[in-house]
Every structure is written in C-alpha cells, then in structure tokens.
Amino acid sequence: MSYLGFATTSKRTLMNFSQIASKLRHKISNFSGELSKNLDKTCGRFIDECLYGILSSESVLLSEIGRSLTSRVSLKKIEERFCRQLAKENIHKCIHQTIAKLAAPKISEDTLLIMDQSDITKKYAQKMEYMARVRDGSEKDFGNGYNTINIIAATLESNSITPLYHGLYSSNAPDFMSENEQINNAINHISSHCKNKGIWVMDRGCDRGSIILPLLKNKRDFIIRLKTTRSLCYENKKVPAPELAQQCELEYSDMLTRISNGQEEHYRIQYGFMKVSIPERADVPLYLVVVKGYGINPVMLLTTRPMRKKKSVVYKIIMAYFKRWDVEETIRYLKQSYDFENIRVLTYARLKNMAALLLAAIYFTTTVLDAAHKLKILTGHVLHCAKRIFGIPDFKYYAISDGLSAIFKRCPPGIIIRNRPKKSGQYPMLFNTA
C-alpha cells in the first residue's frame, strides 16, 4: 500500500508540474508573439523556440537550446535552421523596440535608468567576426571580444528591476562610428519611448562632454560620477572638481552598507552638495554632490536634480547612484545563469541578435513572470523548484531561472501525462504537445 501511495503522490506531483510548465510555455508563446509582430512567420516560430530554449537550458548555445525542444527532428537540422534565422539583420532591432515599448509605461519621472558598459571576452576564439580589443573586467586585462551596453530601470523603493537594453557592438565592425555614438543611440532609443522620463545614472566612463551635452540639450535628468580630471564652474571660475570636493561642506553623515561576495561591508559616509555648472554650458545650473568615506578619494556626483538643504534629498541622490550595483548584479546574472560569455555563433549579426534574445529571456524572467499578478502563484512554484541549499538569495532572479529550467526539464514539450481514462482508449492531455 505504501508503494502505491508513493506512486500516486509522485504521479500527482508530476501532473502538477506539467500544468505549471504548460502555463509557463503559454506565457512564453504570448510574449514571443509580441516580440515577433513585425517579423515573418518562420522568424516568429524561431523566436518562440529560442526563448523557450534559453530559459529551459539556461544557455545561449544553439546545441543546448535545440536539445531542450525534445523534437523528433535531428539536432543538426535544428541548429542549421536556427543559424539561418539568427542571421536576419532586423531581429535585434525588433526585440529592442518591443521591449522598450512594453516597459515604457513602467517608467516614471523618478525611475532610475541605470546604464553600464560591459564586455564578453573570447580568449580562444579565432573565427568570430569583427572581434576587437576589449578590457576584460573580471581579469583586469585586455583581450579579444565585444563590448555591450546594458540599461535597466529600477526604483529606490523596490528590489525589482526591468531590463531595457542589451546591445552588443564591436569597434572593428564596418558600421561602427564611435563609442559615444553607441551610448547616445542607446540613450535616445530608451528616452524616445519613455518621453524623456526617468533619471539617467552612469559611472565615470560617461563623464564626457559628448554624452553630458546631449543630455542637457534634450533636458534629460542625470546623475553621473565625475572623473578626477573634470573641471567645473563655481562662482564664475573654472575649478578642478577635486578641489571643489575638498571645499564642499559635508553637513550630513550616515552608514552605508554594501554586500560584496556574500559579505556585508559597512561605511561611515559624510556628504554635502554645492551649486555648479560645466564650462561648456555655464548657463545650466547643476549640483555637485560629494561623498567621503567610501574609498580613498571622495565620490563626486554631478546631477541635474535640484538640491536643497535637506538630508533626505541629498541622500536620495547618493542612493540612486549606488543603485548601480543592481546593474553589476544583472550583468553577472546574464553571464552566469545563461552562460553568455560562452556564446559561439560566428557572425556579427547573429551575435547581436542573440544578445537581444537574451535580453528578452531576462525581461520575461524579471518582468513578465514576476510582475504579472496572475503569475504570483506560478512564481512561488518556480522559486520552490530551485533547489538551493542556502535558500533564496537577495537577487531572487537566479533562483527563478533555476526553477524555470527545473520545471521545463522535468516536463519538456511533447510529454503527455496520462490519468486514469474516463472511457476506454481515451486519455486526457494536460497541455498541447504541438
């Protein structure tokens, strides 16, 4: 009896998993349908299969994506078909347009639009198209590979994120003009959909006149960390920013906590602000927010947001900048959960398209799945399926990705769960196996 009871329980559990998997696949199909509205039918089918395959296999390798489909067609034929579809130039443009359009209603005046640059290094690759010299952020060295621009939306009140952009480019590509153009194009792309709402948050790499001036011209709010070489206008005089940082009155203090490599790091910071401008646009009032206690040198933040002598107002700008850590975690999530650095497609068009498809997979995991009210219960199931010894970490999307993969591997497409037949020869099917 115990054996029969165990078998019945396992059968019910498997049926429950199959129902969850069916609902998730249906949601993926609906989402992929949105992404491929302006593409041909064969491309739409490819995006649907590829999106499911990335989520199921947690990989961007075409062989792994193909295996996850459990098709009767040979893996070689599936890979060949995927390669043909992935070569279409307009896939990444359509995906970026659709995701920006879907995310735009979520962007408000106070939403942080956090932009960061990263890279993928192909240490041993020799035949990948237009590889260029990039700085490997993890190895602190230079190697061959590609640069990426990543933009996510976040708020100070929530731990949730909304991925908006994941563009790959190479300085050796024929259409490459400059890094500044790549960054400005990404900013313009998102801002055009968001109607200039949001606050752009950027690190020192974006402390350039070619980026700051267009932001001011288009009246876009920003918070940018300054380099030590930056000069500012203060009281009608041009003064190096580090000198102003030393002169700035630090009226406020607080404790700042950061979790790095699983360990909490605490910093006693002092901060204040002063009204400044940049020499190129002395007519536009800006504010320099200075933070001491985090690192050897003061952190200098230039912002368009109006400051006043109120601790909470100044502290909000500092927290908005340090929210950039979410971008770093997202990039790590891209590389680790979906093995993005192991990408092996050879042509430039396929690389850019796969980067966009990965953005779609991340958007589904972080926004479509987690935010929709009707999927809250599904999300709970997914988190439960991610078997983690130490529980769910702060960045819960790691666990959601693992859970999605676990469910799809347990109940892949094509499996029919049979219950006791209602009539002879009839078996109910819990989900469409097509």
Residue pairs with C-beta under 8 A, 6 or more apart in sequence:
14 410
14 411
14 417
15 417
15 419
15 430
17 385
17 407
17 410
17 411
18 411
18 415
18 417
18 430
18 431
19 430
19 431
20 378
20 381
20 382
20 407
20 411
21 407
21 408
21 410
21 411
21 431
22 411
22 430
22 431
22 432
23 378
24 369
24 378
24 382
24 404
24 407
24 408
25 52
25 408
25 413
25 431
27 364
27 368
27 369
27 375
28 48
28 51
28 52
28 55
28 364
29 48
31 51
31 360
31 364
31 368
32 44
32 47
32 48
32 51
32 52
32 360
33 44
33 48
34 98
34 102
35 47
35 51
35 94
35 95
35 98
35 99
35 360
36 43
36 44
36 47
36 48
36 94
37 94
37 98
38 94
39 47
39 88
39 90
39 91
39 94
42 85
43 85
43 88
43 91
46 81
46 82
46 85
46 86
47 91
47 95
47 357
47 360
49 65
49 69
49 82
50 65
50 82
50 86
50 357
51 357
51 360
51 361
51 364
52 68
52 69
52 408
52 413
53 64
53 65
53 66
53 68
53 69
54 60
54 65
54 338
54 357
54 358
54 361
55 361
55 364
55 365
55 401
55 404
55 405
55 408
56 65
56 68
56 404
56 405
56 408
56 409
56 412
57 64
57 65
57 67
57 68
57 405
58 337
58 338
58 339
58 401
58 402
58 405
59 65
59 338
59 339
59 342
60 338
60 339
60 340
60 342
60 343
60 354
60 357
60 358
61 339
61 342
61 343
61 344
62 78
62 79
62 82
62 83
62 86
62 344
62 345
63 75
63 79
65 82
66 75
66 78
66 79
66 82
67 75
68 408
68 409
68 412
69 78
69 412
69 413
70 412
70 413
70 414
70 415
71 78
71 414
83 345
83 350
85 91
86 345
86 349
86 350
86 353
86 354
87 347
87 349
87 350
87 353
88 349
88 353
89 349
91 353
91 356
91 357
92 167
92 352
92 353
92 355
92 356
95 356
95 357
95 359
95 360
96 165
96 167
96 189
96 356
96 359
99 163
99 164
99 165
99 359
99 360
99 363
100 164
100 165
100 189
100 190
100 193
100 194
101 193
102 363
103 153
103 162
103 164
103 193
103 363
103 367
104 193
104 194
104 195
106 153
106 162
106 367
107 113
107 153
107 194
107 197
107 198
108 197
108 198
109 197
109 198
110 155
110 198
110 199
111 153
111 154
111 155
111 197
111 198
111 199
112 153
112 154
112 155
112 156
112 198
112 199
112 201
112 320
112 323
113 151
113 152
113 153
113 164
113 190
113 194
113 198
113 199
113 200
113 201
114 151
114 152
114 153
114 154
114 201
114 202
114 323
114 324
114 326
114 327
115 149
115 150
115 151
115 183
115 186
115 187
115 200
115 201
115 202
115 206
115 327
116 149
116 150
116 202
116 203
116 324
116 327
116 328
116 331
117 147
117 148
117 149
117 150
117 183
117 205
118 137
118 147
118 148
118 150
118 331
119 134
119 135
119 136
119 137
119 145
119 146
119 147
119 148
120 145
120 146
120 148
120 168
120 335
120 340
120 341
120 343
121 134
121 136
121 139
121 143
121 144
121 145
121 341
122 128
122 131
122 143
122 144
122 145
122 146
122 341
123 143
123 144
125 131
125 144
127 346
128 346
128 351
129 346
129 347
129 348
129 351
130 170
130 172
130 173
130 174
130 348
131 144
131 145
131 146
131 170
131 172
132 144
132 145
132 146
132 147
132 170
132 171
132 172
133 142
133 143
133 144
133 171
134 142
134 143
134 144
134 145
134 146
134 147
135 141
135 142
136 142
136 143
136 145
146 168
146 169
146 170
146 351
147 168
147 169
147 170
147 171
147 179
147 182
148 166
148 167
148 168
148 169
148 355
149 165
149 166
149 167
149 169
149 182
149 183
149 186
150 163
150 165
150 166
150 327
150 330
150 331
150 334
151 163
151 164
151 165
151 166
151 186
151 190
152 161
152 162
152 163
152 164
152 326
152 327
152 330
153 161
153 162
153 164
153 198
154 160
154 161
154 162
154 323
154 326
156 316
156 319
156 320
156 323
159 394
159 396
160 366
160 370
160 371
161 326
161 330
161 366
162 363
162 366
162 367
163 330
163 359
163 362
163 363
163 366
163 367
164 190
165 186
165 189
165 190
165 359
166 334
166 355
166 356
166 358
166 359
166 362
167 182
167 186
167 352
167 355
167 356
168 351
168 352
168 355
169 176
169 182
169 352
170 176
170 348
171 179
173 348
176 182
180 208
180 210
180 211
183 206
183 211
184 210
184 211
184 214
187 200
187 211
187 214
187 215
187 220
190 198
191 198
191 218
191 220
196 218
196 219
196 220
198 221
199 221
199 222
199 223
199 305
199 320
200 215
200 220
200 221
200 222
200 223
200 224
201 222
201 223
201 224
201 320
201 321
201 323
201 324
202 211
202 222
202 223
202 224
202 225
203 224
203 225
203 324
204 224
204 225
204 226
204 227
206 212
206 224
207 224
207 225
207 226
207 227
207 230
207 302
209 278
209 280
211 224
212 222
212 224
212 278
212 302
213 280
213 281
215 222
215 304
216 281
216 284
216 304
220 304
221 303
221 304
221 305
222 302
222 303
222 304
223 301
223 302
223 303
223 305
223 317
223 320
223 321
224 301
224 302
224 303
225 299
225 300
225 301
225 302
225 321
226 241
226 288
226 300
226 301
226 302
227 241
228 240
228 241
228 242
228 297
229 240
230 240
230 241
230 300
230 302
231 238
231 239
231 240
231 241
231 279
232 238
232 239
232 240
232 241
232 244
232 276
232 277
232 278
232 279
232 286
232 288
232 302
233 239
233 276
233 277
233 278
233 279
233 282
234 244
234 274
234 275
234 276
238 279
241 288
241 300
242 297
242 298
242 300
244 274
244 276
244 288
244 290
244 300
245 288
245 290
245 298
245 300
246 298
247 274
248 272
248 273
248 274
248 288
248 290
249 272
249 274
250 270
250 271
250 272
250 290
250 292
251 272
251 309
251 311
252 270
252 271
252 272
252 311
252 314
252 315
253 268
253 269
253 270
253 271
254 268
254 269
254 271
254 315
255 266
255 267
255 268
255 269
256 266
256 267
256 268
256 269
256 293
256 294
256 318
256 322
257 264
257 265
257 266
257 267
258 264
258 265
258 267
258 322
258 325
259 265
259 394
267 293
267 294
268 293
269 291
269 292
269 293
269 294
269 318
270 291
270 292
270 293
271 289
271 290
271 291
271 292
271 314
271 315
271 318
272 289
272 290
272 314
273 287
273 288
273 289
273 290
273 307
273 314
273 317
274 287
274 288
274 290
275 285
275 286
275 287
275 288
275 307
276 286
276 287
276 288
276 302
277 283
277 284
277 285
277 286
278 284
278 286
278 302
284 304
286 302
286 303
286 304
287 302
287 303
287 304
287 305
287 306
287 307
288 300
288 301
288 302
289 300
289 301
289 302
289 303
289 307
289 314
289 317
289 318
290 298
290 299
290 300
290 301
291 298
291 299
291 300
291 301
291 318
292 298
292 299
299 318
299 321
301 317
301 318
301 321
303 317
305 317
307 313
307 314
307 317
329 395
330 362
333 362
333 395
333 397
333 398
333 401
334 340
334 358
334 362
335 341
336 398
337 397
337 398
337 401
337 402
338 358
338 361
338 362
338 401
340 355
340 358
343 351
343 354
345 351
345 354
362 397
365 397
365 400
365 401
365 404
366 397
368 375
369 375
369 378
369 379
369 382
369 400
369 404
370 379
370 397
370 400
379 400
381 403
381 407
382 399
382 400
382 403
382 404
382 407
383 392
383 396
383 399
383 400
383 403
384 403
385 402
385 403
385 406
385 407
386 392
386 398
386 399
386 400
386 401
386 402
386 403
386 406
387 402
387 406
388 399
388 402
392 399
393 399
411 417
413 433
414 433
415 433
416 427
416 429
416 430
416 433
417 429
417 430
418 427
418 428
419 427
419 428
421 427
422 428
